[in-house]
Amino acid sequence: MKQKWTGRLTAGFLLTGGLLLTAAATQGSAENPLVTLGYLNDTFLPQLTAQIEAKAVERDKVLESKFQKKLDELAARMGQNPGQGTVGQTGSSAQFTEVSLTAGQTLTLSGGGELLLRSGKAVCLAPAAPGLVDTTAGTDLGSGEVLAPNHLYLVTGDGHGLTARESVLLLVRGAYQIG
């Protein structure tokens, strides 16, 4: 009985050892690695790069649509697009809005509005005196008087404003209309 166990045990060890040697021989080595450098360079890395680029393009489209949505919301809240003034354009803002006028165009504001002439030449337009209050200099302007650049003007009544003598750039706060 003892010999059977010893024989079986020896056979078991030899079989296990043989299986381990076979498994070790099939694993990668320096001469025969499991993953070759050629596979990595020619197959795996190009596939990985393509997947990353596809995800980046997809994410870029999502961000672009979110950005455009935010821009549309802001434009809707402003109620108008700042920039070159067109006849009939109206606007109102609690913040200063940049407005450009060409020679001969008029800008009228509602009472309490403010404007700041950044560049160009303009004259006061007012149906009654005082037309505008120059809060920088502490003076009043009547109709036809020249506005000083970089002075803050307060509009004293509805329909008061300015006429551009040349192209002007203004900062305007309050309800206004370009004519």
C-alpha positions as CSV (number, residue, x, y, z in Angstrom):
1,M,0.0,0.0,0.0
2,K,2.8,2.3,0.9
3,Q,4.4,1.7,-2.5
4,K,1.3,2.6,-4.4
5,W,1.1,6.0,-2.5
6,T,4.7,6.7,-3.1
7,G,4.4,5.9,-6.8
8,R,1.3,7.9,-7.2
9,L,2.8,10.8,-5.3
10,T,5.9,10.7,-7.5
11,A,3.8,10.5,-10.7
12,G,1.8,13.5,-9.4
13,F,4.9,15.6,-8.8
14,L,6.4,14.7,-12.2
15,L,3.1,15.5,-13.9
16,T,2.8,18.9,-12.1
17,G,6.4,19.7,-12.8
18,G,5.9,19.0,-16.5
19,L,2.8,21.1,-16.7
20,L,4.6,24.0,-15.0
21,L,7.6,23.7,-17.4
22,T,5.2,23.7,-20.4
23,A,3.3,26.7,-19.1
24,A,6.6,28.6,-18.4
25,A,7.9,27.7,-21.8
26,T,4.7,29.1,-23.5
27,Q,4.9,32.4,-21.6
28,G,6.7,35.3,-23.2
29,S,10.4,35.7,-23.2
30,A,12.9,38.2,-24.5
31,E,13.1,36.3,-27.8
32,N,9.3,35.5,-28.0
33,P,7.3,38.1,-26.0
34,L,3.6,37.8,-25.5
35,V,3.0,41.2,-27.2
36,T,5.3,42.3,-29.8
37,L,6.5,45.8,-30.4
38,G,5.3,45.6,-33.9
39,Y,1.7,44.8,-32.7
40,L,1.9,47.8,-30.3
41,N,3.2,50.2,-33.0
42,D,1.2,48.9,-36.0
43,T,-2.1,47.9,-34.5
44,F,-2.8,48.8,-30.9
45,L,-1.6,52.5,-30.8
46,P,-3.3,53.6,-34.0
47,Q,-6.6,52.1,-32.8
48,L,-6.2,53.8,-29.4
49,T,-5.3,57.1,-31.0
50,A,-8.3,56.9,-33.3
51,Q,-10.6,56.2,-30.4
52,I,-9.2,59.2,-28.4
53,E,-9.6,61.5,-31.4
54,A,-13.2,60.4,-31.9
55,K,-14.0,61.1,-28.3
56,A,-12.3,64.5,-28.5
57,V,-14.3,65.5,-31.6
58,E,-17.5,64.3,-29.9
59,R,-16.7,66.3,-26.8
60,D,-15.8,69.3,-28.8
61,K,-19.2,69.3,-30.6
62,V,-21.0,69.0,-27.2
63,L,-19.0,72.0,-25.8
64,E,-19.5,74.0,-29.0
65,S,-23.3,73.5,-28.8
66,K,-23.3,74.5,-25.1
67,F,-21.3,77.6,-25.9
68,Q,-23.6,78.6,-28.7
69,K,-26.6,78.1,-26.5
70,K,-25.1,80.4,-23.8
71,L,-24.3,83.0,-26.5
72,D,-27.8,82.9,-27.7
73,E,-29.2,83.3,-24.2
74,L,-26.9,86.3,-23.6
75,A,-27.9,87.9,-26.9
76,A,-31.6,87.4,-26.0
77,R,-31.1,89.0,-22.5
78,M,-29.3,92.0,-24.0
79,G,-32.2,92.5,-26.4
80,Q,-29.9,93.8,-29.1
81,N,-26.5,93.3,-30.5
82,P,-24.0,96.0,-29.7
83,G,-22.0,97.4,-32.5
84,Q,-22.8,99.4,-35.6
85,G,-26.0,101.4,-35.1
86,T,-28.7,101.1,-37.7
87,V,-31.7,103.4,-38.1
88,G,-34.6,102.3,-36.0
89,Q,-32.4,100.3,-33.7
90,T,-33.5,100.5,-30.1
91,G,-32.0,99.1,-26.9
92,S,-32.0,99.3,-23.2
93,S,-29.4,98.2,-20.8
94,A,-28.6,98.5,-17.1
95,Q,-25.0,98.2,-18.2
96,F,-23.1,100.4,-20.6
97,T,-23.5,99.3,-24.2
98,E,-21.2,100.2,-27.0
99,V,-22.9,101.9,-29.9
100,S,-21.4,103.2,-33.1
101,L,-23.0,105.9,-35.3
102,T,-22.1,107.3,-38.6
103,A,-22.2,111.0,-39.6
104,G,-25.7,112.4,-39.5
105,Q,-27.3,109.6,-37.4
106,T,-29.0,110.6,-34.2
107,L,-29.3,108.9,-30.8
108,T,-32.1,109.7,-28.5
109,L,-32.5,108.4,-25.0
110,S,-35.2,108.3,-22.4
111,G,-34.9,110.5,-19.3
112,G,-32.3,109.4,-16.8
113,G,-30.2,107.7,-19.5
114,E,-26.4,108.2,-19.7
115,L,-23.9,108.4,-22.5
116,L,-20.2,108.7,-22.8
117,L,-18.6,109.9,-26.1
118,R,-15.5,107.8,-26.6
119,S,-14.4,109.0,-30.0
120,G,-15.6,111.3,-32.9
121,K,-17.6,114.5,-32.8
122,A,-21.3,115.0,-31.9
123,V,-23.6,117.8,-30.9
124,C,-26.4,117.8,-28.3
125,L,-30.0,117.2,-29.7
126,A,-32.7,118.5,-27.3
127,P,-36.2,119.9,-27.8
128,A,-35.9,121.8,-24.5
129,A,-33.1,123.2,-22.3
130,P,-31.1,121.7,-20.7
131,G,-30.5,119.0,-23.2
132,L,-27.8,117.1,-21.4
133,V,-26.0,117.5,-18.1
134,D,-22.2,117.1,-18.3
135,T,-21.6,115.3,-15.0
136,T,-17.8,115.4,-15.5
137,A,-17.6,119.2,-15.9
138,G,-20.7,120.0,-13.9
139,T,-22.3,122.0,-16.8
140,D,-25.5,121.9,-18.9
141,L,-25.5,121.5,-22.7
142,G,-28.2,123.1,-24.9
143,S,-29.2,121.9,-28.3
144,G,-26.4,122.3,-30.9
145,E,-23.6,122.4,-28.3
146,V,-20.6,120.1,-28.9
147,L,-20.1,117.1,-26.6
148,A,-16.6,116.7,-25.0
149,P,-15.0,113.3,-25.4
150,N,-14.8,111.0,-22.3
151,H,-17.3,113.1,-20.4
152,L,-20.3,111.4,-18.8
153,Y,-23.6,113.0,-19.9
154,L,-27.0,112.6,-18.1
155,V,-30.1,112.8,-20.3
156,T,-32.6,115.3,-18.7
157,G,-35.7,114.2,-20.6
158,D,-37.2,111.8,-23.1
159,G,-36.1,112.4,-26.7
160,H,-32.9,114.2,-25.7
161,G,-29.6,112.9,-27.2
162,L,-27.1,113.7,-29.8
163,T,-26.4,114.0,-33.6
164,A,-23.1,112.6,-34.9
165,R,-21.1,115.0,-37.0
166,E,-18.7,112.2,-37.9
167,S,-18.4,108.5,-37.0
168,V,-18.7,108.3,-33.2
169,L,-18.2,105.5,-30.7
170,L,-20.4,105.8,-27.6
171,L,-21.1,104.0,-24.4
172,V,-24.8,104.2,-23.6
173,R,-26.8,103.1,-20.5
174,G,-30.6,103.2,-20.5
175,A,-33.3,103.0,-23.2
176,Y,-32.2,104.5,-26.6
177,Q,-33.2,104.7,-30.2
178,I,-31.0,105.4,-33.3
179,G,-32.5,107.5,-36.0
